[in-house]
Amino acid sequence: ILGGLAIGQTEIQNILEAEDVLQTAEALEAMGTIIDRNVNQKTWSVTGRGIGGLREPTNVLDLKNSGTGVRLLMGLVSTHPIQVHFTGDLSLRSRPMERISTPIQKMGAQVIAREENWLPLTVIGTKYPMPITYELPMPSAQVKSAILLAGLNAPGETTIIENYPSRDHTELMLRYFGAKINVQDKTNTKRLITLLGQPELEAKRIKIPGDPSSAAFPIVAALITPNSKITLKNVGINPLRIGLLETLLEMGGKIQVKNKRKEAGEAVGDLIVESSELKGVVIPPTRAPSMIDEYPILSIAAAKAKGTTQMLGLSELRLKESDRLSAIADGLKICGTKVNIEDNNLI
């Protein structure tokens, strides 16, 4: 998306060619972005149209199952003077979009949708976008990123208040592309993100690190399998994404991080993981934003740990493609694990 807004040609290496990425790219192409894919070298080049340069698509944008894609694009188009129709598959059409509709309407866009702001919906972008100060009602990198993308084409400063910091890949990448963005930690948890609108983004070369959510599976497999020792190279270790590593270390996991470095503003390292005797721990709700996608595989580690593990504050897991909290509990019970759900806590 940022490559599509930059001036010049952005080269992206090591991109994950999954459906979410492909659907987002297809939607951008429908709005005039040129994307060339070199399948052999796993390299994409994106020729940007500049801030405010997207054109109105001639057809409905179908994001299939990509919740991230549709939410980011809703924010992006809301401050362009274009009308865009969004839809998705049956699962995506049952996921809440009001969390995006509310802030972009404050910036001047109109949203026409079914009750609860479910897909399919239409975003009518504004000719005269207004920067806003918006306090996030929940810790959500998707909502934060959608507002930042909307703020790129709004004059003045757009400010987001987070009561719990969420993953900050968008902020880091915006800064890498040349945007003026300021992040202030006001207390231990409260954070202010301020973006100066209408910058000129400059095309960049980006090498994407290995995804910590994907790395979680071989990490846990090695920890719970006797006589295992593995090395995972080039894994993203962004401080706001390593809640799982922090938890597994608390549980007694033998995990070392070597060769720490920065690539395109992101922290990257190599992980060495060995078989370990794990113990149960209590995981606070404040850690959930940094590991929300890792709770399913963490539950496997907890099932093999000695004692009781309590995972607190998992309401967001009920709002994914399915009710992941219930699905985890049901699966563990079938495998013979003692598991219980109390409110939004998994024990």
Beta strands, then each sheet from edge to edge (+ up, - down):
strand 1: 9-13
strand 2: 34-38
strand 3: 43-47
strand 4: 61-62
strand 5: 83-87
strand 6: 110-113
strand 7: 121-124
strand 8: 133-135
strand 9: 157-162
strand 10: 181-185
strand 11: 191-196
strand 12: 205-207
strand 13: 229-236
strand 14: 254-263
strand 15: 266-274
strand 16: 282-283
strand 17: 310-311
strand 18: 341-342
strand 19: 345-346
sheet 1: 2+ 3- 1+ 12+
sheet 2: 4+ 5+ 7- 6+
sheet 3: 8+ 9+ 11- 10+
sheet 4: 13+ 15- 14+
sheet 5: 16+ 17+
sheet 6: 18+ 19-
end
